[in-house]
Amino acid sequence: MKQFFAREFIWLIAAFMIGIPSGFIFLWMLDLRTLGEQITFDESVFFTELYLVGFISGMVSVYLLRLVRASIITIANKKKES
């Protein structure tokens, strides 16, 4: 049981590490610009919300890839046994 929690904790850290740059990549792909010379409060809140969307989607993608990998391995093992 300890090994399971340790492995999940490592994957959570990996998801955070992948989520941080994916948030910045998401903002870079949107190529947002400010209206004036300085960022207004509303714009900074909007940029932060968009960063969080990219961050969360990066974390979710890590867990989805883990699920797909586990499914492929399970299917391959069942075909191997039969």
N, C-alpha and C positions, 0 to 999 in steps of 0.2 A: 504494500500500500504506500509506503514511503517513497518507493521508486516511482510509482505512478505520479504522485504529487510533485516530486522533483522534476520529472520529465515534463509535466504540464507547466511547471513554473519556468523552466528553460524555454519552452515554446512561447510562453507569454512574454518573456523578455525579448525573444527573437521577433515576435510580432510588433512589440513597441519599437524595436530598432529598425524594422522595415517600415513601420507606419510613419515615423518621423520624416524621413526623406520623401515618402510617397505623398505626404501632405504638401511639401514644397514643390514637388514635381507637378501635382495637381494644380496648384496656383500658377506655376510657370506655364503650363499648357493653356490655361485660360487667358493668359497675357493681359491681365487687368491693369488699367492705368487710373491715376487720380484725375479729378476734374480740374483742380488748381495746382498750385505749387506745393502745398502741404496737404497731408491726409487729414480729412475731417474725422470726427468721432464716429459718425455713421459708417464711413468707409472702412475705418479700422475694425469696427465690429463685424462688418460684412466680410472683410478679408479673414478675420479670425474664424468666423463660422465656416467659410469655404475651406480653410485649412483643416478644421476639425472634420469636415466631410471627407477630405482626402486622407486624413490620418485614420479615421475609422474604416474607410473602405480598404486601406492597405492592411489593417489588422484583420479584417474579415477575410480578405483574400488569402492571407496566410493560413487561416483555419480551413477555408474551403479547399485549398490545395492539399492540406493534410488529409482531409476527408476523401478527396478524389484519389490520392495516393493509396490510402488504406483500402478503398473499394477495389482498386485495380489489383492490389496484392491479394485481397481476399478471393476475388474471382479467379486469379491465376492459380492460387493454391487449390481451389476446388477443382479446376480443370486438371491440374497435375495429379490429384488424388484419384480421379476417376478414369 
